[in-house]
Every structure is written in structure tokens, then in C-alpha cells.
Amino acid sequence: MAIEAWFMDESKEDQRLPHRRNPNEPVSLEHLAELGVLYWHLNPKDYENDEELKKIREARGYNYMDLLDLCPEKVANYEEKLRNFYTEHIHADEEIRYCLEGSGYFDVRDKDDRWIRIWIKGGDLIIYCLLESIIGSLLTPATMSS
């Protein structure tokens, strides 16, 4: 199972909606890789003992991990926190995102200044790598009906 990615529409509607163009314009894993976005699908039920995750972490020199449970019941000032996620920001280093359950969108700009929405679900791991250009990104929890 692979992630889905597509070029976003220009709508200003709720950020938690899919924002697919009509007709939909999918983005391939190959195109994402050209932008420096790498993808793996792992076992989210056993992430603490996952050998493939350990190999990825070792190969890339990752030694820190934190968990964010992003839901209104567990995050104080949830709506305010969401507004922070909707603000474009630049990554100076690689960023790794691993979804253990639920789903969310990561939005990245391509080299032609078009926004691409990446829908990650449980088990999906993406890494933003910096290549020649800097990638702006946004995080958005997906609606339950996405």
C-alpha cells in the first residue's frame, strides 16, 4: 500500500479537506522522490521493535524520536495548535514523519511553486530531504471522512 499525493486546488475551504483538483492530478512517488520526499510503509503496531525502522534510523543518523498524539482530547489548545501547523515553514534539516494511526496531510511545494498534498495513514513514513531547493511544508490532520 502506498501513500496518495496530488496537486492541490486553490480553494480556501477548510484545510482538513482533501483539496484535490478537478480532475484530480496525482503525483507519483518518483516525483516526490525528485523533490526529496522519501517514502516507506512500515508496521505501526510494532514500531519500537521494527527492524526496517531501525535500519532507516541508523542509515540516516537519527537518534531522537518523540510522539505526538494529535487529537482534540489529548492536545491542549488543539485549535490553536492546528493554526500553527497551517503556517508554511522551511526545514533546515531532514524531517521524518511516521504515522502510527489515523491520517494526516503533509503539503509541500514543488520547484514550480505548486502545492502537493501527501495523505499519510497508519504505517506510512515520509522523510523530507533537502536537495537543491528548500521545501516549504504544512501539516494538516485529515477529516474523518477523507
LINRARA-V663168 format. One record per backbone hydrogen bond with DSSP energy under -0.5 kcal/mol. NH is the residue of the N-H (numbers start at 0). CO is the residue of the C=O. If there is no record, write none. Layout:
nh->NH co->CO
nh->NH co->CO
This chain:
nh->3 co->118
nh->5 co->116
nh->6 co->24
nh->7 co->114
nh->8 co->18
nh->16 co->13
nh->20 co->6
nh->22 co->20
nh->25 co->23
nh->26 co->4
nh->31 co->27
nh->32 co->28
nh->33 co->29
nh->34 co->30
nh->35 co->31
nh->35 co->32
nh->36 co->31
nh->37 co->35
nh->37 co->126
nh->39 co->124
nh->41 co->39
nh->41 co->122
nh->43 co->41
nh->45 co->42
nh->46 co->43
nh->48 co->45
nh->49 co->45
nh->53 co->49
nh->54 co->50
nh->55 co->51
nh->56 co->52
nh->57 co->53
nh->58 co->54
nh->59 co->55
nh->60 co->56
nh->60 co->57
nh->61 co->56
nh->69 co->67
nh->70 co->68
nh->73 co->70
nh->74 co->70
nh->75 co->73
nh->77 co->74
nh->80 co->76
nh->81 co->77
nh->82 co->78
nh->83 co->79
nh->84 co->80
nh->85 co->81
nh->86 co->83
nh->87 co->85
nh->88 co->136
nh->90 co->134
nh->91 co->89
nh->94 co->127
nh->96 co->125
nh->98 co->123
nh->99 co->97
nh->103 co->119
nh->104 co->139
nh->105 co->117
nh->106 co->137
nh->107 co->115
nh->108 co->135
nh->109 co->113
nh->112 co->109
nh->115 co->107
nh->116 co->5
nh->117 co->105
nh->117 co->115
nh->118 co->3
nh->118 co->116
nh->119 co->103
nh->119 co->117
nh->121 co->101
nh->122 co->98
nh->123 co->120
nh->124 co->39
nh->125 co->96
nh->126 co->37
nh->127 co->94
nh->128 co->35
nh->128 co->126
nh->130 co->128
nh->130 co->132
nh->135 co->133
nh->136 co->88
nh->137 co->106
nh->138 co->84
nh->139 co->104
nh->141 co->102
nh->142 co->15
nh->145 co->142
